[in-house]
Amino acid sequence: MSATLPSELVGSVVEHLPAIAAGAAERDRERTLPRAELDLLSSLGVLAVTVPTSHGGPGGGAAEAAELVRLLATVDPNVAQVPQSHFVYLRLAELAGSTGLRDRLFADVLGGARVANAQSERGGATVTDISTRVRFDDHGWAVVDGEKFYATGSVLADWLAVLARDRDSEDRIAFLRADTPGVGVIDDWDALGQRTTASGTVRLDAVRVPLDHVAPRATAISGPYGYGAFAQLLHAAIDVGIARGALTDAAAFTRTSSRPWFEAGVDRPEDDPLLVQRYGELEVAVRAAEAALEVAARAVDATWREPSDDAATEASLATAAAKVLADRAALDVTSAAFELGGTRSAARSTATGAHDRHWRNARTHTLHDPVRWKLQHLGRWAVAGTPPPRSAQV
């Protein structure tokens, strides 16, 4: 695998996109988890694209990870969301993990293993309130207790990256195998969209983890490494992919299933100038989001090559702009698809209910990390030159 260029590795996914797309609507309808599709990605080696060359990996960066996620999201954003946390926690292990953790984790990922997050919790006044605890015993183990909600990819994961707080209120990430005694994963995600992201509730009952598999979270977040920007970049890539996929499906529906509006005086809906105008507006929105995603990916990659405060600030700002444009494009396109398709597009029996699925996925995924705060950070920079804070969300 180390002889394969990262771009070639990502490109290998393209030929498999039609197969992943073919079952997406049925998986959504039946809530069938994409086990075969994720196994395919593992077998292709693309989930190891960011493993450093020092550990025998391709050494890809943010641009390759973002493009892979975007491509997958054009056909099934559920499949695309699973690698999001996988890549983010591989990056954390690279930045803050011990030699022992990196050696074990990267070797497993090169062999096809997948990493899922176990981060969010139901309780607490805000998402930063963490009740899961990690303590260190006298026998060389870390012991983790708690419960996590919406742990993306956990139902089909080999490794879990668990956010826990120690006795000094410091955040730690405990990397543990999903089959470790005391770990329970419950397949209970029930959202209206992104229904098959394999996001379960994770329960941890006195789970023992080797000390060198516990990493300080602050090392990645507080340094000028673009860690938070990378996490947000991949979320933006999902929304950009949703927008492009929805626009493609909407146009196909218009050509094959819609009727022209009688006042247009045309025989085919694609000859209606008002409809064409609306499609043009949507194409601009999607292209703008795609372009912003590329700019942001380059900015994040710059922090990987040469970390600095200026590079980290630019990565956060560029990614915030990409996130705003991606959010708007995904919601605009998936809503406009109904308008452009007409009443027929609202029927579940028509065209496998594609418009409904795209809208629900966009509406659900864009709830991650509200863009109103991205605009705040961009505005503060524009007005006063105030750099955005460093966190996992910026």
N, C-alpha and C positions, 0 to 999 in steps of 0.2 A: 504493500500500500504506500509506503514512503516514496516510491518512485513515481507515483501518480500526482500530477499537479492538482492543487486544490480546485482550480476552475474546471478541469476535466472531470473531477470527481462529482462536482455539482452538476455539470452538464450531463452526466450519465443518467440523471433522474428524468430528464426531459422525455426520453422514449417511453418511460413507464407512467407518465402523467395520464394518458388516456385510460389505462387500466385502473388507476386510483380513482379517476373521475367516474368511471362506469358504475361503481357501486355506492357512490357518495349519497345519493338521494335515498336509496333503500336503507343504508346504514342509519341515516338521520331518522327516517320514518320508523324503523324498527328498534332504534337505539342499539345497534350492533357495533361493538367496539372494533376499531380498525387494527386488529391484531396482525392479520396477514400483511396489511400495508406497512405497518411499522417493522415487521420482520423483514420485509423486502428492503426497506431503507437500511436496516442493520446489515443485511447481507451484501448490499452494494458498497458498504463502507462509508456512506455519506455522513452518518452521524458521528464519525470520527474525524471529520474534515478539519476541525480546529485543534486536534491533538498536536502538540508541538513536535517539531522534527527531532528535538532532543530525546523524545520518547518514542521515536519510530513512526510518528504520524506525518500527515501531509503538511502541517504547519499553516493551515488556512486561517484567515482572520475574520473580522466582522463582515466584510463585504461578501465573502463566500457563504457565511452562515445566514446573512440576511437574504441573499438571493435564493438559497435553498428554501427558506421559509416562505418567501414570496411565491416562488413557483408552486409549492405544495398548496398554498392558500388559494391559488387561482382555481384549483379543482376540488379541494376539500380542506377548509381551514381548521377542521378538527384534527386532521393528521398533522397540519402545520404547527398547531399550538404545542404539541408534545415536545418537539425539539427545542422550543423556545427556552424552557427552563433547563433542559438538558445542556444546551450550549452555555447558558449563563453560569451554571454551577461547575462546568468544566473550567470555565475562565476563573472562577473563584478558587478552585483547587490549584490552578496554575499560579495565581497571585499569592495565595495565603496558605496553601496546604503544605504539609511536611513532605519530605522526600519519599517516605514510605507510602503516604496517601497517593501522591502523584504516580509513583511506580505501579501501584496496584490498580488504581482507578483507570488510568490511561491504557494500561494493558487490557483491562476488561472491555473498555470501550472499543479499542482496536479489534477485539474479538466479537463485537456486535452488541455489547451491553448498552442499556439505556438508563439514564439518570432522570429521576423525577423530583420535583420540589415537594417539600412538606413544610410549608411556610405559614400560610394564612390560618387564622383562627376565628371562630364564630364570635367569641366574647370580646370584651374590651371596648373602651370608648372610641378608639381608633385602630387602624390596622397595625400600628406600631406597638400596641399593648400585647405582649407575648406572655402567656402563662406557662408554656412548656419549659421545663427546667432540666438543666444538666448539672450533675454533681460528679466529683472526682473521688473515687474510693482509694483505699490504701493498697490496692492490689494491681494498680496499673490500668484501671478501666475508667471510662466515663460512663455514667448511667443516666439515661434519658427517660423522662416521664412526661406525658402530655397527650393532647389530641389536636389534630390538624384537620382543616376543612378545605375543600377545593384544592386538593393536591394534584395538580395537572399531571397526567401521565402515570400516576402512582399504581393504578390497577394493573398496568402492563410493564412495570419498571423492574429493573434488576437492582438498581441502587436508589436510595432515597437520601436527599440532602435536607436534613431536618434543622430548622431554625429553633434554637433553644437559648435560654438565658441562664447565666451562671449565678453564683451566690453574690458576685460583685456587680450584678446587673449588666454584665457585658454579653453581647450577642455572640453566639458561636454557631457554626454550622457543623453538625455531626453527619458524616458520610457513613452510611451503613447499608449492608445488603438488605434487600426487601424481605428475604427469608430469615432474617435474624430472629431468634426467639424473643417473644414479647412484642413483636410488630404485628399489627392487624390492619388490613386495608379493606375498606368496605366500599363497594361500588354503589354509591347512593347519590351521585350528582343528578339533579333533576331540573336543570335550567331550560328555558324555552328555546335557546339556541346553543350552539357549540355543545351539542348533547352527547357527543361521542369522544370527548377528550380524555377518557379514562381517568377522570378526576374523582378520586375517592376521599373518604374520611380516613385518616391514618391515626391509629391509636398506638401509643407507645407505653408499655408497662414494664418499667425497670429494665429497659433495653441496654445491654452492655455493648460498648463501642471501644475499640482500641484508642488509647489516648492520642496516638499520632494520626487518627482519622477525624479529629476534631480541629477545625480551623477557626481563627478569629475573623469574624465578618468585617470588622472595622478596617482591617488591612486592605481589603479590596475597595471598600467604599470611600475611605478617607483619602486614599492616595490619588494621584493624578492619572489614573489608568482608564478613565472612561467606563468604569464598571456599570454604573447606573444607566449611562447613555446606551451601552450595549444592550442591556435588558430592554430598555424602551425602544431601541432600534428594531428589535425582533418583534415586539408587539406592533410597531408601525408596519413592518413587513407583512404581518398577517392581514391587517386592514387594507393595505395596498393590494394584496392578492385577492381579497374578497371583492374589492371594487372592480378589478379587471375581470375576474371570473363572472361577476354578476352582469357587467356590461356586455361581455361576450354572449352570455346566455340570453340576455334581453334582446340583443340584436337578432339572434337566431330565432327567437320566439316571434319577433316582429315579421321576419321574412316568411315564416312557415305557418303561423297560427293566427296572426292578427288580421283584422279587416280595416280598410282605410275609412277614415271619417268622411261622411258623405259630402261635406262642404269643401273638401279638398279637391274634388273633381278628378281623382286619380283612380286607377284600377288596383294599384298595389300600395300598401302602407308605406313602403320604403321610398315612394315617390312623393309623399306628402312633405312639402317644404318646411312646415312647422315642426313635424316630427324629426326631420333631418337636422333642423336647427338645434333641437333639444339634445339629440345624440351628439352633436358637435360640442355643445357645452359640457356634456358629461365626459367626453373624450379629453377635453382640455383639463378637467378636474383630475382625471385618472393619470394623465401624463404628467401633470404638475406634481402629484403625489409620488409617482415613480421616480421622477427626477430628484425630488427632495430626498427620497430614500437613498439614492445613490450618493448624493452629496454627504448625507449624514454618515453613511457607511465609511466613506473615505476619511471623514473627520474622526470617527471612532478608531479606525485603523491607525491613524496618526498617533493616537495615544498609546497604542500597543507597540509601535516602533520606537518612539521617542517620548516617553511620558513627561509632561510639563503642565504647569498650571494653565498656561494659555491654551495648550492643546485640549486639555480637559474641559475648559470653559467652552471652546468652540464646538467640541463634540456634543456637549449637553444642549447648547443653543441650536445647533443644526438638527439634532434629533428631536428636540421639542417642536421645531417648525415642521419636520417631517411627520411627526405624530399628529399635529393639528390638521395638516392637509390630508393625511391618510384617513383620519376619523371622518372628516367632512366628506371626502370622496366616497367612502364606504357607505355612509348613511344616505347620502344624496342619490347615489346610483341605485342602491337596493330599494329605495322608496320610489324613485322615478320609474323603475322597471315596471311597476304596476300601471302607472299613468300611461306609459308608452305601449304597454301590451293590451290595455283596455280591460273590459270586464272579464274576458276569458282568462286573463292572467291570474285572477283571484281564485279560480277553480283548482282544487287540489288534484283533480283528475287530469288536468291539462298540463302537458309537458313535465310530468312528474313533480309538480308543485315547486319548480326551481326558484321562482321569485320569492315564495314564502320562506324557503330554506335560507336563501341568501340574506333576506332581511333579518330573520331571526338570528343568524350567526353574527351579522354586523352589529345589530342592536345589543347583543350580549357581549361580544368581545370588546366593543368600544367603551364599555363601562370600566375597563381597566384604567386606572390612573387618569383621572379627568383632565381633558385638554384645557379647561379653564385655568388650571394652574400652570400649564405649559405657556399659555398666553401671559400670565403674570410674570413668569421668569423672563420671557422674551421682552415684555414691556419694560421691566425694571432695567434690563440691560440697555434697551434703546434709549431710555430717558436719562438714566444716571450711571450707566456703565457698571451696574451691580452684577457680579457673576452669580449664576445660579448656585444653590447649595449642592453639596455632594451627598447624594443618597441613592438608594436602590431604584428610586423613581425618577431620577433626573440625570 
